[in-house]
Amino acid sequence: MTPHLHQQYPELESTLPHIELGKSPTSVRRLSALDSVAAELWIKDDSEFGDGGWGGNKVRKLEWLLPDALRLGRHTIVTVGGLGTNWGLATALYGRELGLKTVLALIDQPVDDHVRSQLERLRHSGAKLYFTRNKTRTILSAPYILARNFSGRRPPYFLPAGGSSPVGALGYVEAALELAAQVRAGELPEPTHLVAPVGSGGTVAGLSLGLRLAGLSTRVVGVVVNDTLRLDAATLYRLADRSAQVLRERGARLPENISALTNLDIVTDYLGPGYGRTTMEATTAQTLSADLEHLTLEPVYTAKAMAALLEMNGQGRFGTGTVVFLNTNGPR
Ligand SMILES: *Cc1c(COP(=O)(O)O)cnc(C)c1O
C-alpha cells in the first residue's frame, strides 16, 4: 500500500524510499470499560504493526530507516542500546532480511531473565556486538567502532538509541496521517489528546509533526519513561523540526509555518525510580487494562503511559474530550 506520506506529498515518491514491513492501518477501538469518568478513551493498536515475529513502534521507524541506509549504498548499521535492547534486536532482524548487517554497542543494564534471553537472541541475530558498558565508553569507542565497520569505502549508517533520528521519526508522521484518515472515515471522533510513552522521543516527535501536517488539532501527551536521555519538549520539537527539514530537502512543499509546533505536552510524573523500574501506578494500570479490556501492557513503556492516562483522566485533565492511547508494544 502507498504510504499516506507519499499520498499527501507525491513529490516524495522518488526521493524518500519506503519499505512496507507492517500492515496498515492498525486498528482503533473504544476502551469503554476504562472510560467511566470524564473523557472517552480509545486505543490505536500498533502492536499489530510488524511481520508477526516482531511488532510495535520500532517497525514503523525501520520502514523509513532501512531503505534510507540502502539508498545511501550502506551495508552496515551501527546503533546503541542496553544489553536487552528491543531496538537493537528489531534492527538486526529486519535489517538481515534486506541484507544489512547490524553492529551494536551495548550498555550495561541490570541483568534479569528477560535481559538474558534478549541477549541470547541478539547473539543469534547475526549482529556484531561490542560491550561498551557505559555511556562515556560508548562515546569514546564510537570512532573506533565506526572505523572498524566500513564496508570497503562505505561508512556504516549510524543510528541513535531507539532509532529516533529525523528519518526514523517519519514512521510516526506516517502513523499520524493514518490516524487522520481513520478520523475522516468516521472510525473515531477527532481526538483531543493522543497519549504515548517517550523512550527516545521519535514516536512523539513524529506524531507532533504528523498531526499538524494532517490538520488535526490533537495534542500529543508524551509520558517520559527514560531518565538516561534528554527528552524535554524543546529537544523533541527540535527533532520534529529536523524531520520536517528532511521532508523539505526531499522536495515536499510543507506549509511555511509548520515548524512552529506547540501541540506536545511532556509529562514526567510517571517515571518513578527510573528507566525500566516499575511503579505501583504502572502495575495497577497493567492489571486494570488486562482485566477490563484484555489489553496486555509491558512494564517499561506502555504501563507507565496508561497509568498517566488513567490518573490524568481522573483529574479531569482531558475534560470530556476524546483520548487515544497509542499501544507501542508488539509481539516479540
Ligand atoms: C522503544 C519503545 C517506546 C519508545 O518509543 P520512542 O520512540 O523511543 O520514544 C515505547 N514503547 C515501546 C514498547 C518501545 O519498545
The ligand as an ORCA input file, in Angstrom:
! r2SCAN-3c Opt
* xyz 0 1
  C      11.007      1.918     22.195
  C       9.637      1.835     22.735
  C       8.922      3.002     23.062
  C       9.512      4.374     22.998
  O       9.428      4.976     21.739
  P      10.445      6.149     21.411
  O      10.163      6.500     20.006
  O      11.805      5.568     21.612
  O      10.196      7.247     22.361
  C       7.620      2.865     23.529
  N       7.066      1.653     23.679
  C       7.727      0.520     23.383
  C       7.052     -0.774     23.606
  C       9.029      0.568     22.904
  O       9.693     -0.574     22.633
*
